[in-house]
Amino acid sequence: MKLQNKIAVITGAGKGIGRATAELFLKEGAKLVLTGRSRKDLDSFIDEHSGHNSNIVSIAGDISKEETINLVISKTISEFGKVDILVNNAGFSVFNNMVDSRTEDFDAMFGTNIRALYLITKGLLPYMIKEKSGTIINIASVAGKQGFATGTIYCATKHAVMGLSRALMLEVRNYNIRVVTVCPGSVDTDFFRAESNTVLSSHPDTVLKSKDVADTILFAACLPENATVSEIEVRPTNPRK
């Protein structure tokens, strides 16, 4: 198994990319700390993997709240004593032209997409530094490299993820800690929900699936310890209407 006894924290693990990543990591022998907004989603994951309950800790809560982040950190260390892999996957979007956008959406997206990522990474880093090893995988987006109409706020958060990741990689590589940013293109998840003010522009059968991105995350987590990739851009091969 590629991740035998590795301790992995995954945010946004109740659905989509986070859940698919948790499934792959568990199959590869990892012990998991999972976070998500919905207790129901996390419990269903545990029920589906009932033979591995001793290897799963789940925490339901809003990751943009510091009390949730502090609980994740304390539970990880109290249960497992260390952390080997952090997958910062939690994020959401509301799309709108800037002139029509709402300040509360700006605050909420930055709170989840970048502030929470900063806080949980900062909180877990001392334990990685102590072990002189670790892998931090931040899920950005191709929107972190380019802009699009109605995406002013969302693109800004993902550009921030890219900037934070690039700088952090240079800060922690001396401790043998890797920082990898994964930038997916269109993925068929509930990211494209009604309240986000957007729809998937390509046919669902022709875009990425959650497992495609999860496979990419697993690849980054399983590289030889003396090797890393800084950024991975993964897109649908041939998206069609």
C-alpha positions in Angstrom: 0.0 0.0 0.0 1.4 3.4 -1.0 0.2 5.3 2.1 0.5 2.6 4.8 0.0 4.2 8.2 0.3 7.8 6.8 -1.9 10.3 8.7 -3.9 12.4 6.2 -6.1 15.4 6.9 -8.6 16.2 4.2 -10.9 19.2 4.2 -14.2 19.3 2.3 -14.3 15.5 2.5 -18.0 14.9 2.6 -18.5 15.2 -1.2 -16.9 15.4 -4.6 -13.1 15.6 -4.8 -12.5 15.4 -1.1 -14.6 12.3 -0.6 -13.0 10.6 -3.7 -9.6 11.4 -2.3 -10.5 10.0 1.1 -11.6 6.7 -0.5 -8.3 6.4 -2.4 -6.2 7.3 0.6 -8.0 4.7 2.7 -7.5 2.0 0.1 -3.8 2.8 0.2 -3.6 2.3 3.9 -3.8 5.9 5.2 -5.4 6.9 8.5 -7.8 9.8 7.9 -9.0 13.0 9.6 -12.0 14.2 7.5 -13.8 17.5 7.8 -17.0 18.7 6.1 -20.0 20.8 6.7 -22.5 17.9 6.7 -22.4 15.3 9.5 -24.7 13.2 7.3 -22.2 13.1 4.5 -19.3 12.2 6.8 -21.3 9.5 8.5 -22.3 7.9 5.2 -18.6 7.7 4.3 -17.9 6.0 7.6 -20.8 3.6 7.1 -19.5 2.7 3.6 -16.1 1.9 5.1 -17.2 0.3 8.3 -14.3 -2.1 8.4 -11.9 0.9 8.7 -13.6 2.8 11.5 -10.5 2.8 13.7 -8.6 4.6 10.9 -11.1 7.4 10.4 -11.8 10.5 12.5 -14.5 12.8 11.2 -15.3 16.4 12.3 -18.4 18.1 11.0 -18.2 21.9 11.0 -17.6 25.1 9.0 -13.9 25.1 8.2 -14.0 28.9 7.9 -14.5 29.0 11.7 -11.4 29.0 13.8 -13.0 26.7 16.4 -13.5 24.0 13.7 -9.9 24.4 12.6 -8.6 24.2 16.1 -10.7 21.1 16.7 -9.3 19.4 13.6 -5.7 20.1 14.7 -6.2 19.0 18.3 -8.1 15.8 17.2 -5.4 14.9 14.7 -2.6 15.2 17.2 -4.4 13.6 20.1 -5.5 10.6 18.0 -2.5 10.1 15.8 0.4 12.2 17.2 1.4 13.7 13.9 0.3 14.6 10.4 1.9 13.4 7.2 -0.4 14.8 4.5 -2.7 17.8 4.4 -5.2 18.1 1.5 -6.7 21.6 1.5 -9.7 20.8 -0.7 -12.6 22.8 0.9 -13.9 25.6 -1.2 -16.9 27.1 -2.9 -18.0 29.7 -5.3 -20.7 32.2 -6.2 -20.3 33.7 -9.6 -21.5 37.1 -10.6 -20.3 40.2 -12.4 -18.4 42.4 -10.0 -20.9 45.2 -10.3 -23.7 42.8 -9.1 -21.6 40.9 -6.6 -22.2 41.0 -2.8 -19.7 41.8 -0.2 -20.9 38.9 2.0 -20.1 36.5 -0.8 -16.6 38.0 -1.1 -16.0 37.6 2.6 -17.4 34.0 2.7 -15.3 32.8 -0.3 -12.1 34.3 1.0 -13.0 32.9 4.5 -13.2 29.4 3.2 -11.1 29.3 0.1 -8.0 31.0 1.4 -8.2 32.1 5.1 -9.2 28.6 6.3 -6.4 27.1 4.2 -3.9 29.5 5.7 -5.1 28.8 9.3 -5.1 25.0 9.1 -1.8 24.9 7.3 -0.2 27.2 9.8 -1.6 25.2 12.7 -0.4 21.8 11.4 3.0 23.0 10.0 4.8 22.8 13.4 4.1 19.1 13.6 5.5 18.5 10.1 8.5 20.6 10.8 9.1 18.6 13.9 9.1 15.4 11.9 11.0 17.0 9.0 8.6 15.6 6.5 5.2 16.1 5.1 3.1 16.9 2.0 0.7 19.8 1.7 -1.6 19.6 -1.3 -3.7 22.7 -2.0 -6.6 22.4 -4.5 -6.7 25.5 -6.5 -8.1 25.7 -10.1 -7.3 26.7 -13.6 -9.1 29.8 -12.4 -6.0 30.4 -10.2 -4.0 31.0 -13.4 -6.5 32.8 -15.6 -9.7 34.9 -15.3 -13.2 34.7 -16.7 -16.2 36.9 -16.6 -18.4 36.5 -13.5 -15.4 35.0 -11.7 -13.7 38.0 -10.2 -14.1 36.9 -6.6 -13.5 33.2 -7.1 -10.5 33.8 -9.4 -9.1 36.1 -6.8 -9.3 33.4 -4.1 -7.7 30.8 -6.3 -4.9 33.2 -7.4 -4.3 33.7 -3.7 -4.0 29.9 -3.2 -1.4 29.8 -6.0 0.6 32.7 -4.5 0.5 31.3 -0.9 1.5 27.8 -2.2 4.5 29.1 -4.3 5.9 31.1 -1.4 5.3 28.4 1.2 7.1 25.8 -0.9 10.2 27.9 -0.7 9.8 28.4 3.1 9.4 24.7 4.1 11.4 22.7 1.6 14.4 22.8 3.9 12.4 20.7 6.3 11.7 18.1 3.5 8.1 19.3 3.4 6.5 19.4 -0.1 3.8 21.9 -1.2 1.9 20.9 -4.3 -0.9 22.8 -5.9 -3.5 20.9 -8.0 -5.4 23.0 -10.6 -8.4 21.1 -12.0 -10.4 22.3 -15.0 -14.1 21.5 -15.2 -15.1 18.7 -12.8 -18.6 17.1 -12.6 -19.4 17.9 -9.0 -22.1 19.8 -7.1 -19.7 22.8 -7.4 -22.0 23.7 -10.2 -25.1 24.1 -8.0 -28.0 26.5 -8.6 -27.0 28.9 -5.9 -23.5 29.4 -7.4 -25.2 31.2 -10.3 -23.5 29.0 -12.9 -23.9 25.7 -14.8 -21.5 23.2 -16.2 -20.8 24.4 -19.8 -19.8 21.0 -21.1 -21.6 17.7 -21.1 -21.0 15.9 -17.8 -19.7 12.8 -19.5 -16.9 14.7 -21.2 -15.4 16.6 -18.2 -13.3 15.4 -15.2 -14.8 13.2 -12.5 -13.9 13.6 -8.8 -11.9 10.4 -9.0 -9.7 11.8 -11.8 -8.6 14.7 -9.5 -8.3 12.3 -6.6 -6.0 10.1 -8.6 -3.9 13.2 -9.3 -3.8 14.1 -5.6 -2.7 10.5 -4.8 0.1 10.7 -7.3 1.4 13.9 -5.7 1.2 12.3 -2.2 3.0 9.2 -3.3 6.1 10.6 -5.0 9.5 9.5 -3.8 10.5 11.6 -0.7 13.3 13.3 -2.6 11.0 14.4 -5.5 8.1 16.8 -5.8 6.0 18.7 -8.3 5.1 22.3 -7.5 1.9 22.5 -9.6 -0.3 20.1 -11.5 -2.8 21.3 -14.0 -5.4 18.6 -14.9 -8.1 19.2 -17.6 -10.7 17.2 -19.4 -9.1 15.7 -22.5 -12.0 16.6 -24.9 -14.9 18.5 -23.3 -17.9 18.8 -25.5 -21.3 20.5 -25.3 
